[in-house]
Structures are given as structure tokens and as C-alpha cells.
Amino acid sequence: MEIILKEDIKGLGYKNDTVTVKPGYGRNYLIPQGFAILANTSNRKMIDENIRQAAHKAEKIKKDAESIADKMKDLVIDIATKAGESGKIFGAITALQVADALRAKGIEVDRKKVSFANAIKEVGEHKATILLHKEVQPEITLNVVAE
């Protein structure tokens, strides 16, 4: 079943992408929740027109994302947390902690845009990816230290 996404869905695609999904997933979840519409000819024409009109606006958003990415270039963020003697921390470092640390440095990022390759559960140096735009995804270094 082909559908057109109305918003970005992690692991599936970005807004206005035409993707193929299983019929049950499309009919029972994506379309009723308003995340997608059926990819028929009239909807495709409507989306093409919306894309044409939004091209200029999208370019500005991308340039803003690139300027934020330039600020993040070579950025190292220190996050202090409680840890045991072996170096394991109690719990894990969350995207909210990273977003707050970035906000303290003057960079406003939504916590939902922060992702990790693996859960951070030890003291040390780790990497986090910030999804600013589908083409701009800078990687920052997190230095997790014990309090």
C-alpha cells in the first residue's frame, strides 16, 4: 500500500515522502492518526503543489539548521551524573539531559531530535546525533563524568 506521509516518522520517512507500507499499518494506524494519506493521483497532485510552494521556505529552514550545526561543530558537552566506583552510572543519560546541556550553551534543540547509537550507561566519552534537518544531522561528543 502506497501512502504519502504528512509528517516525519522515525524509521519510515519524512514529510511528503511516498512510502510503501503494509496495508494494515497504513489503514489502521497511519491514516486514522493523521500521519499519512492515501497515495492516489489527486493527493499526489496536491502534495506536488504544496512541495513547490514550500521549496523556498524549506531552503531557509535548511540554512538555519546548517548555521546551528556550525555552532555544534567540535562541541563537547560535559554531563555530570551519579556513578558507582566501577564507572557505571545510576540509570542512563537521556535526551532531555543532552537538550538541557545544549540549551545551557545557547543552542535550542528539542529533546525528540536527540538520539544515541547505544544507551549511555557508563562514564566516559560518547556520541549523540542531533536531527536538525533530514540532510543536516551533526554529531556531538558527550563527556559523561561522575559527580
C-alpha positions, 0 to 999 in steps of 0.5 A: 500500500502506497501512502504519502506521509504528512509528517516525519516518522522515525524509521519510515520517512519524512514529510511528503515522502511516498512510502510503501507500507503494509496495508494494515499499518497504513489503514489502521494506524497511519491514516486514522492518526493523521500521519499519512494519506492515501497515495492516489493521483489527486493527493499526489497532485496536491502534495506536488503543489504544496512541495513547490510552494514550500521549496523556498521556505524549506531552503531557509529552514535548511540554512538555519539548521546548517548555521546551528550545526556550525555552532555544534561543530567540535562541541563537547558537552560535559554531563555530570551524573551519579556513578558507582566506583566501577564507572557505571552510572545510576540509570542512563543519560537521556535526551532531555539531559543532552537538550538541557546541556545544549540549551545551557550553551545557547543552542535550542534543540528539542529533546525528540531530535536527540538520539544515541547509537547505544544507551549511555550507561557508563562514564566516559566519552560518547556520541549523540546525533542531533536531527536538525534537518533530514540532510543536516544531522551533526554529531556531538561528543558527550563527556559523561563524568561522575559527580 
